[in-house]
Amino acid sequence: MPSSLVLSPENEALLTHTARVSKDLLQLPGPDFLDRCFVPGSRTPQVLRSLGAIYSHGRLGGTGYLSILPVDQGIEHTAGSAFGPNPMYFDPENILRLAVEGGCNAVTTTFGTFGAVARKYAHKIPFIVKINHNELLTYPNKFDQVLFGSVRQAWDLGATAVGATVYFGSAESNRQIKEITAAFEEAHALGMATVLWCYTRNNSFKTAEKDYHVAADLTGQANHLGVTMGADIIKQKSPETNGGFTALKFGKTFPAMYEQLSSDHPIDLTRYQVLNCYAGRIGLVNSGGESHGAGDLEAALKSAIINKRAGGQGLISGRKAFQRPFAEGVDVLHAIQDIYLNPAITLA
């Protein structure tokens, strides 16, 4: 880590936590991760080559860790809210430039963005094409993810992988599960890797006291379902609480889920997410979260430390990078990557 980067006392304190679940139970990130966790399985040589391209690219290439720039907020939120803080990103090429100069393993964005600049950048950085979205122009808004293009279109754009979201817990989740499982099967048949946003979404998951959309037990189960659907990489929001099943009085639980496999500490909550990714055989990348301005760097470093020490494989961080001046965005991405490159920050 650069000597100029000084962690806050709160982030420094994360470096000494001992995890409740031993790291010996996990398949940990490392240069041989694909050989250990994918070669024995069912993925074809073409898919392995695509995964190798992602894991080998950028400043974290060859480490088993991932730094991915995601920019789909122009559809998922609105273009004005996403790019208003820095209008240069209305031009799709600047998204690709940021990912390249930011040293990312890959960039994930929309059919429209890649369609505008694919020939210029397909050989410079791996593409992850996000094939479905929830758009907010429908009124009243609803929680649904719909396909905006086909897997074959993503392949034609030069995609190394396809990405998709399922809103587990929503009224439309059964259709989304079937739809994206079939899409991932087709992507694997074409030699592409797959990334799944395993988000929980249901109005009943948020109570007056807590938002259980980010509970470790609910998000952990979403991860487990996502791996079963054929995801090669799982994207999940960082957990902030636990006990969603017990508080909402649904699902199946066991006391050890809360008493032995987790705690209130963010590293333990995240390790439970990793445990549900087939004990780390499928990599967990956590969301970087929205931008709040001046405190973004410390918040991003905190997320990276928690993810790394828990056994995760990286951050997929967008708004903290592209909603600020270009050079500052590059610096934020590099600072996140430096956490994963720093051997002094070890597994808890």
N, C-alpha and C positions, 0 to 999 in steps of 0.2 A: 504494500500500500504506500502511496507517495507520502513522504514525511510531512507534507503540507496539510494532509488530511487528518484532522483531529476529531475523534469521536466524542459525542456528548457523554456525560457520566451515565445517562440512562442506557445508551448503546454499549458503552464499555461494560456495564453490569451484565449484559447478555452473554459476554464471553466466558463467564465463570459458571453458568448454570449446568447442572448435571441432569440429564434427561431421565425421566421416569422409565421409559422403555429403552432397553439397551440397544446401541447401534449394532451389536452383534446379530440382532434379529433381521437386519436390513441388508439388501443389496445396495451398496453405497456408490455414489458417483465416482468415476475415475477414468483414466485413459482407456481401460479395457472394458468399459461398461457394455458396449454393443456386443463384444465377444462373449461376455458372461451371461447377459440377459436376453439377447435377441437371437444369436446364432443357434442356440439349442431349440428355439421355437419354430413357429410355422411361417415366419416372414420369408418372402422370396429373396433371391439375390438382388433383384432390382430394387425392392424396398430397402434392403440393407444398404445398398449403395446410396439411396436417397437419404436415409438416416445418417450415413457416414458423411455425406456432404454437409448436413446441418451441424453435426457434432464436431466437424473438422474446421469449420469456417470461423473467421473473426478472431478477436483477441482471446476468447476462451476456447478456441479450437484445440482439440486434443486433450482437454482436461476432464471431459465428462460433464461439464457445466454449460448452461445455455443463457444467452442474453438475446432476447427477441424483441424487436420493435413492433408493437401492434397499433395500427391506425385504421380502425373501422368506425370510429365515433361519428364520422360524417353521416353515416346511415343510422347507427345505433342511437345517437342522441339527436343532433342536427348539425349540419355543416357550420352554421353560424356560431353555435355554442362551442364546437370543437376547435374551429380555426380562427374564431374572432380574436383570441389572445395573441395570435401570430398569423396574420393573413397570408404569409408566404406559402403556407401549407395547403391553401386552396389549389395550388399547382402540384399535381401528383409527383412530379419529378423530385421535388424537395423532400418528400417522404423517403424516397429511395436514397437520395443523397445523404440524409441523416443516418439511415441505417448503415450505409457503407462507411461513412466517415466516423460513425459511432462505434465501429468495430463489432457489430452484432453478428451472431451466428446466422440469423435469418430475419426477414421482414414479413409480417403478415398484414395484409390489407385487402381491399375489395377488388372485384372483377374490373370495376371502372378504373381504379388507380393503375393496376397492372396493365390493363388494356391500353392505357395512354403511353406507357414507356417501357413495355416488356422487352422489346428488341434491344434497347439500349442497356438494360441492366440484368437480363436473365443469366448472363455469364459472369456477373460480378458479385452476386449474393443470392443465396437460396430464397425462393419465393414460397410463402405459405398463403394460398388463396383462401380467403374466408368465403364459404359458399352459401351461408344462410345468415339472416339478420332479423332483428326486431326493429321495425321502423316506427317512428313516433308521429308520423303525419296522420295516421288513422285516428279518428276521434269518435268516442273516447279511446284513449290508449288501451291496448291489451297486451298481455304477455304471451307472445307467440313468435317463434322463429320460423321464417319461411325461406325457401331456396331462392336465390337471386340468379342462379346459373347452374350449369351442370358440371359434374366431375370431369367430363371430357373437355369442356371449355377451359377448365383450370389446367389440364394437361397440355392443351394447345398453347396456353400462355407461357409454358415452360416451368410450371409449378414443380417444386421438389416435394411439396406436401399440400394437403388440403386441411383447412380448419373449419370447425363447425361448433355451434352452441346447442346444447339441450337444456331446457328449463325444467329440471327435475322437480316434481311436486306440482307443476302447473296442470291445468285441465287438458292442455294439448300435449303433455309429455309423452303419452303412449305413441301418438303419431310421430312426434319428433324422434323418439328412440328408434322406431322402425325405419323411418326415412334416412336417418344419419347412419345407422348400422349398414343399410344397403349402400349408401354412398361411400362409406369407408371400405366396404368389400370391393366396390368398383375401383376405388383409388388404389388399393393394394394390388388388384389385378393389373393395373396400368403401371405399377412400380413406384407409386408415390407413397410417402408416409402420411400419417394422420395425427391431427391435434384436436383435442376436444375440450371446449369450455364447459366444465361441469357445474353449471350454476343452479342453485335452488331458487324457485320463484313461486310464491303463493302468498296472497295477502294475509292469510292466517299465520304465516311464519313470523310475522312481526306483531309483537304485542306492545302494550303501553310501557312495559318494563324493559324489554330487550328485543333486538332484531336477530332472530334465529336463522336468518338466511346465511349468517356467517358463523353458525355454531359448528364446532368440530365434528360432532356426531352426524349432523345432517350433511355437511359438505364431504365428510369422509365417506359416507355411504354413496353419495353422488359420484365420487372418484371411483369407488369400487364398481359401480354400474358402468362408468365410462370405460374402464379397462376392459370389462366384459364385452363392450360394444366394438372393440377393436382399435381403441386409441393407442397410438405409440407414444404420445406425450399428453399429459393431463394438465390443463390450466385451471386453477382454482383461486378464489379469493382467499386472502389471508384470514385465518380464523380469529375471532374476537371473543367468543364465548363458547359455552358447551351446554349440554342438557336440553337440546331442542326436543328430542323425542319424549323425554320425561315431562317437560314443561307443557308441551302441547298435547300430551297424552295420546300418542299414536306410535305405530311402529313397534319393533321388538328391541329390547335392550337386555343387557347383562351387567350386574354391578361393576365388574372389572373394567368395563368401558370407561367409567368415570373415576374409579378408585385406584386402578393399577395401570391402565394404559394411557392416562392423561392426567392433567392437573389444570390449574388456572393459568399456568405460565405459558406465554405464547409459543415457546419452543416445543413444549409438550403437546399443545394443541395442534401445532403444525406437524409434529412427528406422527400424531394419530392420522392426519391426512396422508402422510407418506406410507404409513403402515397399510392403509386401505388401497394404495396403489400397488397391490400385490407385493407388499414388503419392499417397495422401492424398485421392483423389476421394471415398472413403467415410471418414467421420470415425472416428478411434480414441479411445475413452475407456478409460482404465485403471482397474482396481479400486482402491478406497481401502484394502482389506485389513482384517484384523481389528483389534480394539482391544487395546492392551497397557497402557492406563492413562496414566500421567503423560507418556510420550513421544509420545502420539498426534498432538499438534499439529505438532511438528517432522517427524514421519514423513509426515503428510499434506502438509505444505508441500514436503517433498522430492519426493514423488510428483508433485505439481502442477508443480513447476519442471522436473522431468525430462520429463514429458509435454508441457508447453508448448514447451520448448526443442527437443524432438525433432520437433515438428510435429503432435502430437496435439491433440485438441479438448477435452479436459477429463477430469475424474474423476467416477466414479460411486461415491460414498462413503457408506456406511451406518453400520456398527457404530461407527466413530469418532465419529459424531454422535449416534445414538440410544441408545448404551449409556452415557450420562452425563446429568447434569441437563439439562433442556430448554434453558435459556438458554445453557449451555455448548455444547450441540449446535449451536445457531444460530450461535454464535461460530465454531465450527470450520468450518461451511459457508461463512460469510462470509470467513474467513481464506483458505480454498482459493480462493474466487472472486476475492479481492483479488490473488492471483498472476496470474490471467488478465487482470485489469483494469489491471495495472501495466505501463505501456509500457517501463519500464526493463528488464524481463525479456523479452528478445528471442529470436528463433529462432536456434538454434546453426548 
